[in-house]
Amino acid sequence: MNLPNLSKAAYLLFAQRLWKSTALLLLPIIGIFLMSRVDPVFSQFPGEPASVEVSQSGQMSLLWGDGPPGTGRSALIFSLSDEAGKPTQIVINDALQQQSGGILALDRRRLSVKGQLKRLSLQGKITEVLEASQIQPVNNPGGSPVLGEVAAAITGSQPWINILCKYQDIATEPKSPSYFQGLFSSTKPGLNHYWKESSYDLVNIDGTTAVGWYILPNTRAYYTSLGTSQMLTTIFNDCVAAADPDVFFPNYLGVNIMLNGELDGSAWGGSRWTTLDGASRFWYSTWEPPWGYGNQTVLAHEMGHGFGLPHSSGDYGYTYDNRWDVMSDTWSNCSRSTDPTYGCLGQHTISFHKDRLQWIPAAQKLTVSSGTQTATLEQLTLPQTTNVKMIILPVAGSSTVFFTVEVRRWAGYDIKLPGEAVIIHKVDTTRMNPAHVVDPDGNGNTGDAGAMWTVGETFSDPIGISVTVNTQTPSGYTVTVTNNTGTTPTPTPTPTAVPTPAPIPGDANGDGKVDTSDYTIWFAHYNLTTANGPADGDFNRDSMVDGMDYVIWLTHYGT
C-alpha cells in the first residue's frame, strides 16, 4: 500500500486508525494540518511504532491552569520529572486517578509510571506524552497498594522570590518592582497579611522579594508554540536562569514568574521539581500574566495551588462555582472587597483545605463517626473563641468520603462572601475537585439561601447524615449533627434536584461511547470558545476546544 506524503504529525492517526474505521481517515489528515498552528497532535515518524510501552520513575508535580474572569477555563497537567528536572507530561484517566487515591495522593510524590509513550508534534517541535496504565510508589517493598493521601503541613516561614520577566518582543513593564513589594507585604491587603490571617498566624511569607525585569531569550509566540506543558517549563527555566546571578534560590521555597504579557490565556500554579543552586526539591511555582498579579485574589489562588491545594466546586460539573472558597470562585463579589492598587481581594479557603495544611488544631476539630452531638461552632475566619472550627462526619465504609461543617461570616478577607451561615461540603478525596459545597436546591448558585444553613434549618442526606442549626452566637452557631451512616437503613430521600451525571470523557454526543462521531464534533468546534462543554468537544470544560480536548478524546477512544 502506498501511503500519502503526510506530515510527520499525520502518520500516527493515519496508521493507527486505518484498521478501525475508514470514515476516520480524512478527518485526521485535514485536522492535523489545521491543528499544527497551535495545538499538539500525536505523531509517528516513518519506521517507528505508534507508541512504546515504558516505565519511568520520577517526581510527580501537578499544575493547575486558571483562566481570566468569565471564561471558566481550567486545566490540570500531570508532570513527572527525572532527577535532572526534565519533565514528561503524563495523561492519567479518571479511573486510574481514583484507583491511585485521587490527584492529591499523586501530587509531590516519587512514583513509577508505566504506560504508552507517545510523541507530540507542534510546529515542528517534538515532545513526549506518557499515557499511564499503572502508577506505583517508587521503592515500595512489594505489592501494589492503593496510594494514600499525603498532606504536608505548611507552617512557619514560606518565602517566595518574584521574578519579573519580559518577552523578547514585548518591551512594556506593567508594574514596578516596588508594586510587588507592596503586593506581598504584611500590611493589608498584602499577601503576607493574607496568609497570616488565613493560617491563624501559622504561616508567613517573610523574606519574599522581587527582582527584574529581565528580558527572556525568546518571543511570546515562540513560547506559546511549544504547547502548554513545555511552555511553562521553558519559561520557568529561562526566567530562573536570567535571575540566577542575583538570586540564591535556597533562600526561598516558592518561585512566582511574573510576565509582561499573556501566557496561553491562563494563570498557572502548582509545583516544579528541579535543582536550583544545588537544592533539589519541589518548588512552589506560579506563572502570572498581568491580570494575575493585577488582582491579589489570583495570586492567592495560584499560591494556594503552590501550597498543594486543589480546586473545590459546587456539584454542577464546573470548577469556579464555590463562592465560599478562594480555590474556586475568586471573582464573585469583588465589589465588596477591592483595593484601588491591588484589585480584587481573595476570600479565605474552606475548612477541608485548612485542615489539609494542618492549620486547624485537633482540639478545634470534632469528628462524629456515629450518633448525635451538639457543638458550638466558631467562625472559620478571625475566630473569637477556642470553640470548634470544623466538624467532620465520615461516611461509614469509606476512607475517602466525608462531610465537613463550618461557619462563615463577614470577617477579615471573608467580607467578600455572599452571606453569613453554616456551610457544608461533601468531600471525596478521589475526585478531581474533592470538596463540593452542599446546595440542595440545584439551581447552580452556591451563594444563595440554598447553600446557606441558618437558625431553624436542617440538612438531611439520605445516607444518614443530618445537620441542624440551633442558635446563633456572637461569632458562630450551635449545631446538632447526626451520623447514622453505619447503623440505620437508608431513609426515603426528600426529592431534590439531582445534577446530570458527567459524560464519559471524550463522549461528545452522549451515546455512551467514544468513537469517530465524537471526533467529528470536536473537529467541527476546534479552536472555538464554547459554553456547552463536552457537547461541543470541550471535554475538560475550559470553554475552549483545543488540543487538550483532543488528547482526552484519543485517550478514551474505543471505550
C-alpha positions as CSV (number, residue, x, y, z in Angstrom):
1,M,0.0,0.0,0.0
2,N,1.4,3.4,-0.9
3,L,1.0,5.9,2.0
4,P,0.3,9.6,1.0
5,N,3.0,12.1,1.6
6,L,1.8,13.3,5.0
7,S,3.5,15.4,7.6
8,K,5.1,13.6,10.4
9,A,2.2,14.5,12.7
10,A,-0.2,12.8,10.4
11,Y,1.3,9.3,10.3
12,L,0.1,8.1,13.6
13,L,-3.6,8.9,13.1
14,F,-3.4,7.6,9.6
15,A,-1.8,4.3,10.5
16,Q,-3.3,3.8,14.0
17,R,-6.9,4.3,13.0
18,L,-6.9,2.8,9.5
19,W,-8.0,-0.7,10.6
20,K,-10.7,0.7,12.8
21,S,-12.7,3.0,10.6
22,T,-12.3,4.1,7.0
23,A,-14.5,7.1,8.0
24,L,-11.7,8.3,10.2
25,L,-9.1,8.6,7.5
26,L,-9.8,12.0,6.0
27,L,-10.7,13.9,9.2
28,P,-7.4,13.5,11.0
29,I,-5.4,14.3,7.8
30,I,-7.3,17.5,7.3
31,G,-7.4,18.3,11.0
32,I,-3.7,17.7,11.7
33,F,-2.7,20.4,9.1
34,L,-5.1,22.9,10.8
35,M,-4.0,21.9,14.3
36,S,-0.3,22.3,13.6
37,R,-0.7,26.0,14.1
38,V,-1.2,26.0,17.8
39,D,-2.1,22.6,19.3
40,P,-0.4,19.2,19.8
41,V,-1.3,16.1,17.9
42,F,0.1,12.6,18.2
43,S,2.8,12.0,15.7
44,Q,4.7,9.0,14.4
45,F,7.9,9.0,12.4
46,P,8.2,6.6,9.4
47,G,9.5,3.2,10.6
48,E,8.7,3.9,14.3
49,P,5.9,2.3,16.3
50,A,2.8,4.4,17.1
51,S,3.8,4.2,20.8
52,V,6.2,2.4,23.1
53,E,5.5,0.8,26.4
54,V,7.8,2.2,29.0
55,S,8.2,2.6,32.8
56,Q,9.5,5.9,34.1
57,S,10.3,6.9,37.7
58,G,10.4,10.5,39.0
59,Q,8.8,13.2,41.0
60,M,5.2,13.9,40.2
61,S,4.0,17.5,40.1
62,L,0.5,18.9,39.4
63,L,0.0,22.2,37.7
64,W,-3.4,23.9,37.7
65,G,-4.3,26.4,35.0
66,D,-7.0,29.1,35.6
67,G,-8.5,31.4,33.0
68,P,-9.4,35.1,33.5
69,P,-12.8,36.1,34.8
70,G,-15.8,35.0,32.8
71,T,-14.0,32.2,30.8
72,G,-14.5,29.3,33.2
73,R,-11.3,27.9,31.7
74,S,-9.5,25.4,33.8
75,A,-6.8,22.8,33.1
76,L,-4.7,20.3,35.0
77,I,-1.3,19.0,33.9
78,F,0.5,15.9,35.5
79,S,4.2,16.2,35.1
80,L,6.8,13.6,36.1
81,S,10.4,14.9,36.4
82,D,13.5,12.9,36.4
83,E,16.4,13.6,38.8
84,A,17.8,16.2,36.3
85,G,14.5,18.0,36.4
86,K,13.4,17.1,32.9
87,P,9.6,16.7,32.9
88,T,7.4,14.4,30.9
89,Q,3.7,15.1,30.7
90,I,1.6,12.3,32.0
91,V,-2.0,11.5,30.8
92,I,-3.9,9.8,33.7
93,N,-7.5,8.8,33.0
94,D,-10.2,9.2,35.7
95,A,-10.3,5.5,36.6
96,L,-6.6,5.4,37.3
97,Q,-6.7,8.6,39.2
98,Q,-9.4,7.2,41.5
99,Q,-7.6,3.8,41.8
100,S,-4.5,5.8,42.9
101,G,-6.4,7.6,45.6
102,G,-7.1,10.8,43.7
103,I,-5.0,13.6,42.5
104,L,-3.9,14.7,46.0
105,A,-2.4,11.2,46.5
106,L,-0.2,11.7,43.4
107,D,1.0,15.2,43.9
108,R,4.6,15.7,45.0
109,R,5.5,12.1,45.4
110,R,8.1,9.9,43.9
111,L,6.3,7.5,41.6
112,S,6.9,4.9,38.9
113,V,4.6,5.3,35.9
114,K,4.1,2.6,33.4
115,G,2.3,3.2,30.1
116,Q,2.5,4.1,26.4
117,L,5.0,6.8,25.5
118,K,3.7,8.8,22.5
119,R,5.3,11.6,20.6
120,L,3.7,15.0,20.0
121,S,4.5,17.4,17.2
122,L,3.8,21.1,17.4
123,Q,5.0,23.4,14.6
124,G,7.9,21.0,14.0
125,K,8.8,20.8,17.7
126,I,8.7,17.3,19.3
127,T,7.8,16.5,22.9
128,E,6.6,13.3,24.6
129,V,3.4,12.3,26.5
130,L,3.2,9.2,28.6
131,E,-0.3,7.7,28.7
132,A,-0.3,6.0,32.1
133,S,-1.7,2.5,32.7
134,Q,-0.2,1.8,36.1
135,I,1.2,4.0,38.9
136,Q,3.2,2.8,42.0
137,P,5.3,4.4,44.7
138,V,9.0,4.0,43.9
139,N,10.8,1.5,46.1
140,N,7.6,0.2,47.5
141,P,8.5,-3.2,49.1
142,G,6.3,-5.4,47.0
143,G,2.6,-5.4,46.1
144,S,0.6,-2.6,44.6
145,P,-1.1,-0.8,47.4
146,V,-3.7,1.9,46.9
147,L,-1.8,5.1,47.3
148,G,-2.9,7.1,50.4
149,E,-3.3,10.8,50.5
150,V,-0.2,12.5,51.8
151,A,-0.6,16.0,53.3
152,A,2.4,18.1,54.3
153,A,2.0,20.8,57.0
154,I,2.5,24.3,55.6
155,T,3.7,26.3,58.6
156,G,6.4,28.8,59.5
157,S,8.2,31.0,57.1
158,Q,7.4,30.3,53.4
159,P,9.3,32.9,51.4
160,W,8.8,33.3,47.6
161,I,11.0,35.0,45.0
162,N,9.1,37.1,42.4
163,I,11.0,37.1,39.1
164,L,9.8,39.7,36.7
165,C,10.4,38.7,33.1
166,K,9.8,40.3,29.7
167,Y,9.2,38.5,26.5
168,Q,11.9,39.4,23.9
169,D,9.3,41.1,21.7
170,I,7.3,42.9,24.4
171,A,9.0,45.9,26.0
172,T,6.4,47.1,28.5
173,E,6.9,46.7,32.2
174,P,3.4,46.7,33.6
175,K,4.3,47.1,37.2
176,S,7.4,48.3,39.1
177,P,9.4,46.1,41.5
178,S,8.1,48.3,44.3
179,Y,4.5,47.3,43.4
180,F,5.3,43.7,44.0
181,Q,6.9,44.5,47.3
182,G,3.6,46.1,48.4
183,L,1.6,43.2,46.9
184,F,3.5,40.8,49.1
185,S,3.7,42.9,52.2
186,S,2.5,42.2,55.8
187,T,0.1,45.2,55.6
188,K,-3.4,44.5,54.3
189,P,-4.1,43.7,51.5
190,G,-0.6,42.3,51.1
191,L,-0.3,38.6,50.6
192,N,1.8,38.2,53.7
193,H,-1.0,39.7,55.7
194,Y,-3.5,37.5,53.8
195,W,-1.7,34.2,54.5
196,K,-1.1,35.1,58.2
197,E,-4.8,35.7,58.6
198,S,-5.8,32.6,56.7
199,S,-3.5,30.3,58.6
200,Y,-4.2,31.8,62.1
201,D,-0.6,33.2,62.1
202,L,0.9,29.7,61.4
203,V,2.3,30.8,58.1
204,N,4.1,33.9,56.9
205,I,6.0,34.7,53.7
206,D,8.6,36.9,55.4
207,G,11.6,37.4,53.2
208,T,9.6,37.4,49.9
209,T,11.1,39.9,47.4
210,A,11.1,40.8,43.7
211,V,13.8,41.0,41.1
212,G,13.8,42.1,37.5
213,W,12.7,43.0,34.9
214,Y,14.7,40.5,32.9
215,I,14.5,40.0,29.1
216,L,13.7,36.5,28.1
217,P,15.7,35.0,25.2
218,N,12.6,34.3,23.1
219,T,9.4,35.9,21.9
220,R,6.0,35.1,23.4
221,A,5.0,33.4,20.1
222,Y,7.9,31.0,20.5
223,Y,7.0,30.0,24.0
224,T,3.3,29.5,23.2
225,S,4.2,27.4,20.2
226,L,5.7,24.8,22.5
227,G,2.4,23.6,23.9
228,T,1.4,24.4,27.5
229,S,3.5,21.9,29.4
230,Q,6.7,22.7,27.6
231,M,5.9,26.4,27.5
232,L,5.7,26.5,31.3
233,T,8.9,24.5,31.7
234,T,10.9,26.6,29.3
235,I,9.6,30.0,30.6
236,F,10.5,28.8,34.2
237,N,14.0,27.7,33.2
238,D,14.7,30.9,31.1
239,C,13.4,33.2,33.7
240,V,15.2,31.5,36.6
241,A,18.5,31.5,34.5
242,A,18.1,35.2,33.9
243,A,17.7,35.9,37.6
244,D,20.3,33.4,38.8
245,P,23.2,35.9,39.1
246,D,21.0,38.0,41.5
247,V,19.2,35.3,43.5
248,F,20.4,32.5,45.8
249,F,17.4,30.2,45.4
250,P,17.8,28.0,48.5
251,N,16.7,31.1,50.5
252,Y,13.2,30.7,49.1
253,L,10.6,27.9,48.9
254,G,8.5,29.3,46.1
255,V,9.0,31.0,42.7
256,N,6.5,33.4,41.1
257,I,7.1,34.0,37.4
258,M,5.6,37.5,36.6
259,L,5.3,38.0,32.9
260,N,4.7,41.2,31.0
261,G,2.2,39.6,28.6
262,E,-0.2,36.7,28.3
263,L,0.8,33.1,28.6
264,D,-1.8,30.7,27.0
265,G,-4.8,32.7,28.4
266,S,-4.4,31.3,31.9
267,A,-2.5,31.8,35.1
268,W,-0.8,28.7,36.5
269,G,0.1,27.4,39.9
270,G,1.4,24.2,41.5
271,S,4.9,22.9,42.0
272,R,8.0,22.0,40.0
273,W,10.8,19.6,40.8
274,T,14.2,20.9,39.8
275,T,17.6,21.8,41.2
276,L,18.4,25.4,41.8
277,D,21.7,26.4,43.2
278,G,22.3,22.9,44.4
279,A,18.9,22.5,46.1
280,S,16.8,19.6,44.5
281,R,13.2,19.6,45.6
282,F,9.7,20.6,44.8
283,W,9.4,24.4,44.5
284,Y,6.1,26.1,44.9
285,S,5.6,27.7,41.5
286,T,3.2,30.1,39.7
287,W,3.2,31.7,36.3
288,E,1.3,35.0,36.2
289,P,0.2,37.2,33.3
290,P,-0.5,40.9,34.1
291,W,-4.2,40.3,35.0
292,G,-2.9,37.7,37.5
293,Y,-0.6,40.0,39.6
294,G,-3.1,42.9,39.0
295,N,-5.5,41.2,41.3
296,Q,-4.5,39.9,44.7
297,T,-7.2,37.2,44.6
298,V,-5.5,35.5,41.6
299,L,-2.1,35.2,43.3
300,A,-3.8,34.0,46.5
301,H,-5.5,31.2,44.4
302,E,-2.3,30.3,42.5
303,M,-0.1,30.3,45.6
304,G,-2.8,28.1,47.1
305,H,-2.0,25.6,44.3
306,G,1.6,26.1,45.1
307,F,0.9,25.0,48.7
308,G,-0.7,21.9,47.3
309,L,-4.4,22.9,47.4
310,P,-6.8,21.7,44.7
311,H,-9.9,23.4,43.4
312,S,-13.2,22.9,45.2
313,S,-16.5,23.4,43.4
314,G,-20.3,23.1,43.5
315,D,-22.0,19.9,42.4
316,Y,-22.8,21.1,38.9
317,G,-19.8,19.9,36.9
318,Y,-18.0,23.2,36.9
319,T,-14.8,24.4,38.6
320,Y,-15.3,28.0,39.7
321,D,-18.8,27.9,41.3
322,N,-18.0,27.6,45.0
323,R,-18.3,31.2,46.2
324,W,-17.1,30.2,49.7
325,D,-13.5,29.3,48.6
326,V,-10.6,31.3,47.1
327,M,-9.7,28.0,45.5
328,S,-12.8,28.1,43.4
329,D,-14.9,31.3,42.7
330,T,-12.3,34.1,43.1
331,W,-14.3,36.7,41.2
332,S,-17.8,37.0,42.6
333,N,-18.5,39.9,44.9
334,C,-15.3,41.7,44.1
335,S,-17.2,44.9,44.6
336,R,-17.3,44.0,48.3
337,S,-13.5,43.6,48.5
338,T,-11.4,45.5,46.1
339,D,-8.3,47.6,46.6
340,P,-7.6,50.5,44.3
341,T,-4.0,49.4,43.8
342,Y,-4.1,45.6,44.1
343,G,-7.5,44.8,42.6
344,C,-9.9,42.1,43.7
345,L,-9.0,40.5,47.0
346,G,-9.4,36.8,47.9
347,Q,-11.6,35.3,50.5
348,H,-10.4,32.5,52.7
349,T,-10.3,28.9,51.7
350,I,-12.6,26.2,53.2
351,S,-12.0,24.1,56.3
352,F,-11.1,21.0,54.4
353,H,-8.2,22.8,52.8
354,K,-7.1,24.5,56.0
355,D,-7.1,21.1,57.7
356,R,-5.2,19.6,54.9
357,L,-2.4,22.2,55.5
358,Q,-2.7,21.4,59.2
359,W,-3.9,24.8,60.3
360,I,-6.8,23.6,62.5
361,P,-5.6,22.0,65.8
362,A,-7.0,18.7,66.9
363,A,-8.8,20.4,69.8
364,Q,-10.8,22.6,67.4
365,K,-12.0,19.7,65.2
366,L,-14.9,17.5,66.1
367,T,-15.2,14.2,64.3
368,V,-18.6,12.4,64.8
369,S,-18.4,8.9,63.4
370,S,-21.7,7.8,64.8
371,G,-24.6,9.1,66.9
372,T,-25.6,12.6,67.6
373,Q,-23.7,15.5,69.1
374,T,-24.3,19.2,69.7
375,A,-21.4,21.7,69.5
376,T,-20.8,25.4,69.3
377,L,-19.1,26.1,66.0
378,E,-16.8,29.1,65.7
379,Q,-16.4,31.2,62.6
380,L,-13.6,30.0,60.4
381,T,-12.1,33.4,59.8
382,L,-10.7,35.5,62.6
383,P,-12.2,33.3,65.3
384,Q,-13.1,35.0,68.6
385,T,-13.1,31.9,70.8
386,T,-11.4,28.5,71.0
387,N,-14.6,26.6,70.1
388,V,-14.6,24.0,67.4
389,K,-13.9,25.4,63.9
390,M,-14.7,22.3,61.9
391,I,-17.0,19.3,62.2
392,I,-16.2,16.1,60.2
393,L,-18.8,13.5,59.5
394,P,-17.2,10.4,58.0
395,V,-19.3,8.1,55.8
396,A,-19.2,4.6,57.2
397,G,-17.4,2.1,55.0
398,S,-15.4,4.7,53.1
399,S,-12.0,6.1,53.8
400,T,-12.3,8.8,51.2
401,V,-15.8,10.3,51.7
402,F,-17.0,12.6,54.5
403,F,-18.9,15.8,55.2
404,T,-17.4,19.0,56.7
405,V,-19.4,21.7,58.6
406,E,-18.0,25.2,59.1
407,V,-19.2,28.7,59.9
408,R,-18.5,31.6,57.5
409,R,-19.1,35.2,58.5
410,W,-18.2,38.6,57.2
411,A,-14.8,38.9,59.0
412,G,-11.4,39.9,57.6
413,Y,-11.0,38.9,54.0
414,D,-14.3,37.0,54.2
415,I,-16.1,40.3,53.9
416,K,-16.3,39.2,50.2
417,L,-18.6,36.2,51.0
418,P,-22.2,36.2,49.8
419,G,-23.6,35.8,53.3
420,E,-23.2,34.5,56.8
421,A,-24.2,31.0,57.6
422,V,-23.2,27.4,58.3
423,I,-21.7,25.9,55.1
424,I,-21.5,22.2,54.4
425,H,-19.2,20.4,52.0
426,K,-19.2,16.8,50.8
427,V,-15.7,15.6,50.3
428,D,-14.5,12.7,48.2
429,T,-10.7,12.8,48.0
430,T,-10.7,10.7,44.9
431,R,-12.4,13.4,42.8
432,M,-10.7,16.0,40.7
433,N,-12.2,18.7,42.9
434,P,-12.5,16.8,46.2
435,A,-14.8,19.2,48.1
436,H,-18.3,20.1,46.7
437,V,-20.4,22.6,48.5
438,V,-23.8,21.2,49.5
439,D,-26.5,23.1,47.6
440,P,-29.8,21.1,47.6
441,D,-31.9,23.5,45.6
442,G,-29.9,22.5,42.5
443,N,-30.2,26.0,40.8
444,G,-26.5,26.3,40.1
445,N,-25.9,29.2,42.6
446,T,-23.9,28.3,45.6
447,G,-24.1,31.8,47.0
448,D,-27.8,31.9,47.7
449,A,-30.0,30.6,50.5
450,G,-29.9,27.0,49.2
451,A,-26.3,26.6,50.3
452,M,-26.5,28.7,53.4
453,W,-27.8,27.0,56.5
454,T,-29.2,29.3,59.2
455,V,-31.1,29.0,62.5
456,G,-34.0,26.6,62.4
457,E,-32.8,24.8,59.2
458,T,-31.8,21.2,58.9
459,F,-29.7,19.5,56.2
460,S,-30.5,15.8,55.8
461,D,-28.7,13.4,53.5
462,P,-30.4,10.0,52.7
463,I,-27.4,8.1,53.8
464,G,-28.0,9.1,57.4
465,I,-26.2,12.5,57.8
466,S,-28.0,15.5,59.3
467,V,-27.0,18.9,60.4
468,T,-29.4,21.2,62.4
469,V,-28.6,24.9,63.1
470,N,-30.0,25.6,66.6
471,T,-29.0,29.1,67.6
472,Q,-26.6,31.9,66.6
473,T,-23.8,33.0,68.9
474,P,-21.8,36.3,68.7
475,S,-19.3,34.6,66.4
476,G,-20.8,31.4,65.2
477,Y,-23.7,28.9,65.7
478,T,-24.7,25.9,67.8
479,V,-25.4,22.9,65.7
480,T,-26.6,19.4,66.2
481,V,-25.1,16.8,63.9
482,T,-26.1,13.2,63.4
483,N,-24.2,10.4,61.7
484,N,-26.1,7.2,61.2
485,T,-24.4,6.1,58.0
486,G,-23.3,2.8,59.6
487,T,-26.3,1.9,61.7
488,T,-29.6,2.8,60.0
489,P,-31.2,1.8,56.8
490,T,-31.3,4.4,54.1
491,P,-34.5,6.5,54.6
492,T,-36.7,7.7,51.7
493,P,-35.0,10.8,50.4
494,T,-36.6,14.2,50.2
495,P,-36.9,15.0,46.5
496,T,-34.1,17.3,45.4
497,A,-32.6,18.4,42.2
498,V,-30.0,15.9,41.0
499,P,-27.2,17.1,38.8
500,T,-26.8,15.4,35.5
501,P,-24.0,12.8,35.6
502,A,-20.9,13.9,33.9
503,P,-20.4,12.3,30.4
504,I,-17.8,9.7,29.6
505,P,-14.6,11.7,28.9
506,G,-14.4,12.2,25.1
507,D,-18.1,11.3,24.5
508,A,-19.4,14.4,22.8
509,N,-22.8,13.1,21.6
510,G,-23.7,11.4,24.9
511,D,-24.2,7.9,23.3
512,G,-22.1,6.2,26.0
513,K,-19.1,5.5,23.8
514,V,-16.1,7.4,22.4
515,D,-15.7,7.0,18.7
516,T,-15.3,8.8,15.4
517,S,-18.6,10.7,15.8
518,D,-17.2,12.4,18.8
519,Y,-14.0,13.3,16.9
520,T,-16.2,14.9,14.2
521,I,-17.9,17.1,16.8
522,W,-14.5,18.1,18.3
523,F,-13.1,18.9,14.9
524,A,-16.1,21.0,14.0
525,H,-15.6,23.2,17.0
526,Y,-11.8,23.2,17.1
527,N,-10.2,26.5,18.2
528,L,-13.6,27.9,19.2
529,T,-14.8,29.1,22.6
530,T,-18.0,27.4,23.9
531,A,-20.2,27.3,27.0
532,N,-21.6,23.8,26.0
533,G,-18.8,21.7,27.4
534,P,-18.4,18.1,26.0
535,A,-21.4,18.6,23.7
536,D,-19.1,20.8,21.6
537,G,-15.9,18.8,22.1
538,D,-14.8,20.8,25.1
539,F,-14.1,17.7,27.2
540,N,-12.1,19.5,30.0
541,R,-14.8,22.2,30.3
542,D,-12.3,25.1,30.0
543,S,-14.5,26.9,27.5
544,M,-12.0,26.3,24.7
545,V,-12.0,23.5,22.2
546,D,-8.3,22.7,21.7
547,G,-5.6,20.1,21.6
548,M,-6.1,19.2,25.3
549,D,-9.6,18.0,24.4
550,Y,-8.1,16.0,21.5
551,V,-5.8,14.3,24.0
552,I,-8.8,13.4,26.2
553,W,-10.7,12.0,23.1
554,L,-7.8,9.9,21.9
555,T,-7.1,8.6,25.4
556,H,-10.6,7.3,25.7
557,Y,-11.2,6.3,22.1
558,G,-12.8,2.9,21.8
559,T,-14.3,2.9,25.3
